[in-house]
Amino acid sequence: LPPGSCRAFWGWLNAVFNKVDEERIRAVGPDRAASEWLLRCGALVRYRGSPRWQRDYNGLPTGPLGKHSIEAIDATDSCIMYRGFDYLEGLEHVRDIKLEKCMYIQDECLQRLSETSNLQKSLQQLKIISCGNVTDKGILALHKLRNLEYLYLSDLPGIKEKETTFRVLQQALPKLELELDLE
């Protein structure tokens, strides 16, 4: 294999995993379709009323539409990328998202997250850790998540204007508890 072709292949495969299937969303509902997307990309989901993290694609629970609502997403080491974020549109109960070591997460993803009206209502906790492509612009975009109560930021070398960024965010979201572990 020529050098770089393996990375290109995985990039292509990850793009395929992140392609939104509107028909699937209609057929199985937004939570089931988003669960399939997230698990395909290596993330975990937790449903309302369950303490267990769902990690096995084939073990996804079945049942009537809307029976299992995603409450938490742990995208640690996953390949979720911007093009898959349309799956988040229909989720009404997501309270907690963790983005850790996500190589495809960049500012546009955080902007998309904060512009998703259901997440503006439901999201209370967000952790962004070791996502090297996130900059101040992406963090500032989070100001639209009006019910965000807790934001944890760690190991984000792209953040350069810490004081200004956090002051602006804190003004926009006065109830926000901001926890930082940044150089």
C-alpha positions in Angstrom: 0.0 0.0 0.0 1.3 3.5 -0.8 1.9 5.6 2.3 -1.2 7.6 3.3 -3.6 5.3 1.4 -4.6 3.5 4.6 -5.5 6.8 6.3 -7.4 7.9 3.2 -9.3 4.6 3.2 -10.3 5.0 6.9 -11.3 8.6 6.2 -13.5 7.4 3.4 -15.0 4.6 5.5 -15.7 7.1 8.3 -17.4 9.4 5.9 -19.6 6.5 4.8 -20.5 5.7 8.5 -21.5 9.3 9.0 -23.8 9.6 6.0 -27.3 10.4 7.1 -30.0 8.0 6.0 -33.3 10.0 6.2 -35.4 7.0 5.3 -33.9 5.1 8.2 -34.8 7.9 10.5 -38.4 7.9 9.3 -38.6 4.1 9.5 -37.1 3.5 13.0 -37.4 6.9 14.6 -34.7 9.5 15.4 -33.3 7.8 18.6 -32.9 4.4 17.0 -31.3 5.9 13.9 -29.0 8.1 15.9 -28.0 5.1 18.1 -27.1 3.1 15.1 -25.0 6.0 13.7 -23.2 6.6 17.0 -22.5 2.9 17.7 -21.2 2.4 14.1 -18.8 5.3 14.7 -17.6 3.8 18.0 -19.6 6.0 20.4 -21.8 4.8 23.3 -25.3 5.8 24.1 -27.4 5.6 27.3 -31.2 5.6 27.3 -33.5 7.3 29.6 -34.3 5.2 32.7 -31.3 2.9 32.1 -28.0 3.0 34.0 -26.3 0.9 31.3 -24.2 2.2 28.4 -25.2 0.6 25.1 -22.0 -0.4 23.2 -23.1 -3.4 21.1 -24.7 -2.5 17.8 -26.4 -5.9 17.6 -27.7 -5.5 21.1 -29.6 -2.3 20.5 -33.0 -2.6 22.2 -36.1 -2.9 20.0 -39.6 -1.9 20.7 -42.2 0.6 19.6 -41.1 3.9 18.1 -39.9 6.3 20.7 -39.6 3.7 23.5 -35.9 4.2 23.9 -34.8 7.8 24.1 -31.1 8.7 24.1 -30.2 10.6 27.3 -26.4 10.5 27.1 -23.8 10.2 24.4 -20.1 9.2 25.0 -18.2 9.8 21.8 -14.8 9.0 23.2 -12.4 7.8 20.5 -15.2 7.7 18.0 -15.2 8.8 14.3 -18.3 11.0 14.5 -18.0 13.9 12.0 -20.0 16.9 11.0 -22.0 15.2 8.2 -23.6 12.8 10.7 -24.8 15.6 13.0 -28.2 15.7 11.3 -28.9 12.5 13.3 -29.0 14.7 16.4 -31.9 16.8 15.1 -34.7 14.6 16.2 -33.3 13.7 19.7 -35.4 15.4 22.4 -33.9 14.0 25.6 -30.1 14.3 25.3 -28.8 15.8 28.6 -25.2 14.8 28.5 -22.6 14.7 25.7 -18.9 13.8 26.0 -16.6 14.4 23.1 -13.2 13.0 23.9 -10.3 12.3 21.5 -12.6 12.8 18.5 -10.3 13.6 15.6 -13.1 14.8 13.3 -14.7 17.2 15.8 -14.1 20.8 14.8 -15.7 24.2 15.3 -18.4 23.5 12.7 -19.6 20.5 14.8 -19.9 22.6 17.9 -21.8 25.3 16.0 -24.1 22.6 14.6 -24.6 21.2 18.1 -25.6 24.6 19.5 -27.9 25.3 16.6 -29.9 22.1 17.1 -33.1 23.3 18.7 -33.8 20.1 20.6 -30.3 20.2 22.2 -30.8 23.9 23.1 -33.7 22.7 25.2 -32.3 19.4 26.6 -28.5 19.6 26.8 -27.3 20.2 30.4 -23.7 18.8 30.4 -21.0 18.9 27.8 -17.4 17.7 28.1 -14.9 18.4 25.3 -11.6 16.7 25.9 -8.5 16.3 23.7 -10.2 17.4 20.5 -7.3 19.0 18.7 -9.4 20.8 16.0 -11.6 22.8 18.4 -10.7 26.5 18.7 -12.2 29.5 20.5 -14.7 29.9 17.7 -16.2 26.5 18.4 -16.4 27.1 22.2 -18.0 30.6 21.6 -20.6 28.9 19.4 -21.9 27.0 22.4 -23.6 30.1 23.8 -26.9 29.0 22.1 -27.1 26.0 24.4 -29.3 28.0 26.8 -29.9 25.2 29.3 -26.3 24.1 29.5 -25.4 23.9 33.2 -21.9 22.3 33.1 -19.1 22.6 30.6 -15.8 20.8 31.1 -12.9 21.7 28.7 -9.6 19.9 28.9 -6.5 19.5 26.6 -7.7 21.8 23.8 -4.6 23.3 22.3 -6.7 25.2 19.7 -8.0 27.5 22.3 -5.9 30.6 22.3 -8.0 33.4 23.8 -9.0 31.6 27.0 -10.0 34.6 29.2 -12.0 36.4 26.5 -13.7 33.3 25.3 -14.8 32.1 28.7 -15.9 35.6 29.8 -18.1 35.9 26.7 -19.6 32.4 27.3 -20.2 33.1 31.0 -22.0 36.3 30.1 -24.2 34.5 27.6 -24.9 31.6 30.0 -24.8 33.1 33.5 -25.9 29.7 35.1 -23.1 27.8 33.4 -20.5 26.1 35.6 -17.3 26.1 33.6 -14.6 23.7 34.6 -11.3 24.1 32.8 -8.2 21.9 32.6 -6.2 23.7 30.0 -2.5 24.6 29.7 
